């Protein structure tokens, strides 16, 4: 089988791994006396309103006694009561899904700018010699610019100088405004990356893994500089026991056991005052197959923090990012509950500060992929991958911009993994380069 096809199959499997191949957790059964003690302590926590503590304990018992109906009921009750403490929940009605293009635009309430995205090509067959677009659209949904690349684009990022970086599962690539390749770093970078200073990137990639054979993936978080330099590497399989201890769980590394779909270098934030794990320079990661969100020490690579309750609160999450407030924004896909939401977690208290879902809830749902971006004016840009929908909401949940792309009808591609909004000032260097390029072409004529 050609290498490109093998890689493309691996990408497809990794995209759906949280749905098709959930991580397996197993522990030796505890003595009934010990379980009874834990149940009693957890019940006391429930009565006292300590729902986070109760969640930890009921989860611990279920890891060892998964068929205990009492523990299941109490865990669900603890989860419901903990989520009821969410400080602010906002909703909105989803517009008619049959209408595509620009559906809502309220200029005075939007963070006006340009939105970058690409439709995925999840077809197993190779797309060699087929050019696929990455789009930059204005607030009216009109294409301002498109880069044409040969591979399926998972995620793209516009750099301040107008250069575009993107990942396609086979490499991280940089291209100029005319889509000419500047540099390329080979590797199965299949979910996320972050551009750093000096031409470096933080990337997440896998070196192995096949759910059909049980061969475990080898998750890597690296700092690289194209075309070949690796300046720092974290190997996930070497930290399993550490992750088990910090996240209060047990992991059997089989197939796509981790499926890291987010990583970023932390900036200064108030969270570091409450917990030094969140200091500037450390690395946030997101093992979606385990429903674990955590922080690594940089450069030592130790697992400093993990949200133990993630496994019983979020389902197959994406786009985990720390906000300037110190809270963590999460797209919670809800793969089993059947509806999605965007939540803002306070990592110090482990309570939800904010949540958005639609009414009815099932009208906003993407089982896979998707993203959320907090904008400078406080609004949130949301990408609902499986409906090719991108929309912007206010902190109160009002939809002020709503766009469903039908550009995929021209290419046969489908789904949008991630969308990013940029300010006009940020995009200006790109627009200036495009203007000069156009002038040069006219001069040649």
N, C-alpha and C positions, 0 to 999 in steps of 0.2 A: 504494500500500500504506500503511495507517495507520502513523503514527509508532510507536505502541506495539508493533505487530507487527515493524517493522523492528528496533527495539531488542531485542526478545525473540529474534529470529533471531541478532542479533549476540552476545547473551549466550550462547546455546546454542553457537554456533561457538567463542567464546572458551573455554568450559568444556572443549571437546574438542580445542582447537587443538594441544596437545602431542601428541595421538594422531593426529589427522587431517592436520595441516598442520605438520610439523616444520620448524624453521628450516633454511635452506639456507646451507651454508658452502662457500666455494670460494676457491682461490688458484691463481696461476700455478704450473705445475710447476717444481720446482727441478731444476737439473742433477743427473745421476746421481751425479757425484763428490761433490756437496754432501750428497745423500741418504745415500750410503755413509758419509760422515763422521759424520752424525747417528746412523745405525744403530750404528756402532762405539762412539760415545760412550754411547748408550743401553744397549748390551749390557754395557759396562763398569759402568755404574750398576747394572744388574741383578745382575751378579756380585758387586758390593760391597754389595748390599742396599739401594741407594738407589732404592727403587721409585717414590717420588714424582717424582724427577728423571727416571727412565726413562719414566714415564707422560707427563710433559710433552713429552719428545722424540719418543716414538712418536706421540703425538697430533699434534705439529707436522708430522711426515712424512705422516700420513694426511690432514691438511688439504690437502696438496699432491699426494699420490699415493694416493688413496683405494682403488685397486684392488690395492695391494701386499699380497699374502697374508702375507708374512713380517712386515710391520709390524702387520697385524691380529692374527696369532698372538701376537706379542711384547707387544702392547698388552694383550691379554686376560690373558696370563700375568702381566704387571706388575700389572694390576688385581687378579687373584686373590691374588698374594703380598702386595700392599699391604693388601687387606682381611683377609688372614690375620693381620695385625698388630693387628687390633681387640683392645683390651685386655680387653673383656668382651662376650660374646655370650650372650644369654638367650633361652629359647624356652618355649612352652607349647602344650598341645594345645587346639585350638579346640572349644568345645562344639557339640553338635548344632545345625546351622544351621536345622533345621526348627522348632525351638522358639522362640517369640517371647516378648516381655515380659522380666521380670527372670529371668535364668538363674543368676546367681551373686551372692551378697552375703556377704562376710565382714566384718562391721562393725569388728572390732578391728584390721583391717589396711588399711582404706580411709581416704581423706581424705573424711570425711563432709560432705555439703553438698547443694547443688542444682545441677542440670545444665540448661543452656540450649541449645536447638537448634530447628531448623525443617526440615521436609521441603521439598525443592525442587519447584517446578512448572516443568518444562522443556518444557511443551507450547507449540507455536508459536502457537496461537491466543491471543487476548487473554483475560485473566481479569478484566476490568473488572467491577465490581459483585459480585465473588465474594470473600468474606472467607476468608482463609487464616490458620491459627494459627501462632504462635511459642510454643513450650512451655517451661515451667520445671517440672522434675520432681524429686521427692525421691529418696532412696536406694532406695526401694521401687518406683520407676518410676511412681509416681502423680503425676498432674498437680496441681501446687500452684497454678499460674496459667497462663493463656494470653492472649496479646495477639492480637487479630484485625485483620489488615491486608489491604488490597486486592491488594497486589502479591506476586509471588514473592519470598520472602526468601532471599538468598544467605547472609548472615552477620549475626549480631546480637550486641550487647554490652550488658550491664547496667551502668549507671553507678551510682556510690556513693549517689546521692540517690534511686534507685528508678526513674529515667528509663531507657527502653530506646532504644538507637540501633540501626538496622539499615540494610542496603543491599539494593537490589533490582535493580540494573543500570540503573535510570533515575534514582536519587536516593539520597542519604543522608537518612534520616528520624529524627526523635526523636518518641517518643510517651510519654504518661503511662501510669500503670498501667491506666487504663480505655481505652487504645488511641486516645485523642484525639491528633491531630497537634499537636506543639508547634512544630516548625520543619522545614524541608525544603530541601536543597541539591540542585539539579538537576544531572545529569551521569551519564555511563555509568561509574559506580563499580561494577565488576563482580566484584571478587574480595575486597578486603580494606580495612580501615580501622583506625585506632587513635585512641581518644579521648585528647585532651591536656587540659591545664589551661585554664581560662578559656573553655570552650566551643568550643575549637578541635579540629580533627581532622586527622590525617595520612591521606590517601587515595591510592589508586592508581586511575587511570581511563584510558580510551582516547578519543581524539577522532576516530578514523577506523579503517579497516581492513576489507578484504573479501578473504578467501583465494581466492574464486572469480575475482576480477578482478585479483588481484595488488596491489591498492591497499594500501600499507603502513599498519599501525596507527601511531598517534602516541601512544606511551606517556607518561603524565604521572604524576608524583608531586607532590602538592600539600599544603600546609597551608591549611586553609579554616576559615571560621567561618560556619555557616548564618545567614541564608538565601543570601547572595551573595558574601561576602568571600573573596578568595583572597589570602593574605598571602605565600605563597612557592610557586614553581613550578619543577619540573625537567622538561625536555623531552628524552626519551630519544634521539630521532633526532639531536639536536645533539651527542651524546656517543658516537656509534658508533665512531669511530676510537679514541677514548680507551678505550672498553670493549674493543675488539679488542686493543689493546696490553697492557692490564692483565690480561685474561683469556687472553691468548695464543691468540686464535682469529680467524677472519674471518667477517664477517656480511654477508649480503645482505638488506636489509630488505624483505621481501615478505610480504604478508598479515599474519597474527598472528606476526610474527617475534620478539617479546619475550614477551608474555603474562605480565606481572608479576603474581604471585599472592600476594605478601607484602611488607609494608613496615612498619618500626617505628623509632621513635627509640630509640637505644641509651641504656641507663643505665650507671652506673659498673660496671665489671667488671674482673677480673684480666687479661683479654685486652688491655686498653689498655696494660698494662705491657710486653707482648711486642711490640705493634705499635700505634702511636699512631692508626692508622686506626680503631681500635675505641673511640676516646674517647667520653665521654658527649656526647650531642647529635647525633652523626652518624647516618646513616640506613641501615639494612639493607634490601636489596631482593632480589628473587628472580625472575629471568627464566626461567620454567620451559620455554618453548619452546626456549631455548638451553641449558638446564641450567646456568645461571650463577647463582651466589649472590655478591653483592657489597655493598660499602659506599660510600656517597656522603658527601662532605664537606658539612657544613651550616655556613654557608649558601651556600658557593661552588658546590656541585653537582658538583665534580670526582669522578671514579671513583677512589677511593683503593686499593681492594682487591677482588679477585675470586678465587674458588676455581677455578683453571684445570682441576683434575681432575674437577670436578663433571660435566663432559660425558661422561666415560667411567666414572663410578662410580654416579651416581644417574640415574633415568629419570622425568622428568615429576613432579618433587617438588612438595610443598605445605607450607604452615604453617611456613615457616622462621622461627625465633626464637632470639635469643640468651638463654642462661640466666645466672643470677647467677654461675655458675662461670666464665663467659667462653666456654664451649662453645656450639655452635649445634645446636639440635634440629631435625631434618628428617623429615618424612613422605616416604619414598622410595616412590613408587607402583609402580615396576618395570613400566612399561607394556609393555615388550618381553619381559622375563624371565618374566612371568606370576605373580609373587608380590610382595607388598609387605613393607616393613619400616620400622621407626623407628630412626634412627641419631643419634648424638651426635658431632659433629665438633669436634675441637680445631683452631681456625683458625690457630693458630701453627705447629703441627707438621704440619697437614693429615692427621692420623691419626684414625681412629675410636676414640673412647673407650668407646663402648657401642652395642650393636645388639640390637634385638628382632625376631624373626620367629617365625612359628608352625611347628608340626610336625604334619602335613607342611606345607611352606612354602606350597603352593598354597591352603591352607585359609584364609589371610589375604591377601586381594587386592582392591584397588580400583584400577581403571585410571585413574580420574579423582577429582578433589576430595580430601576427607579431611583429617584434622588430627591433631596430637598436642600435648598440653599437659603440661608438667612441673608437678606439684602440690607444694604446700609441704612435704609429708611425704616427698618424694622419689619418690613413685609417678608414673606417667604415664597420663593419660587419652587414649585413642585413639579416633578416629572413623573407622570403615570405611564410607565413604560409600555405596557401591553395595549394601551389605547392610543399610543402616539400623541399623547396629550401633555401639554405644558401649561401651567396656570399659576397665577400670582394671587396671594391672599394677604389681607391686612392682618394685624395682630388680633382683630376681632373676628376673623374668618370670612370677611367679605371678599368675593372673587372680583378682582379689578382688572385682570387680564387673563384671557382664556383662549388657547390656540390648539387646534388639532391639526397636525401636519398630514397632508395628503401627498407630499412629495414622493413618498414611497411607491406610489402607483406608477411612477416612471422607471423605477429601478427594480421593483420586485422585492425590495428589502422590507423589513418590518421591525417594530419595537424601537424605542429610544432608551438607551441605557442611562444616560445622564444628560442634563441640560444645565447651562451656566449663563447667567446674565452678567454683562459687563457695562460699565458706564461709558458714555460718549467719549470722555477724556481718555479712558483706557484704550479704546479702540482707535483713537485718532492716528497713532503712528502707522497702523495697518492701512487706514484709509489714505494717508499721505503717500505711502508706498504704492498703493494701487493707482493713485492719480498720476504719479510719476511714471509708472510702468505704462499706463495708457498713453501718456504724452510721448513716450519713446516710440511706441508702436505707430502713432500718427506721424511722427517725424520720419520714420522709415518709409512710410507710404509716399 
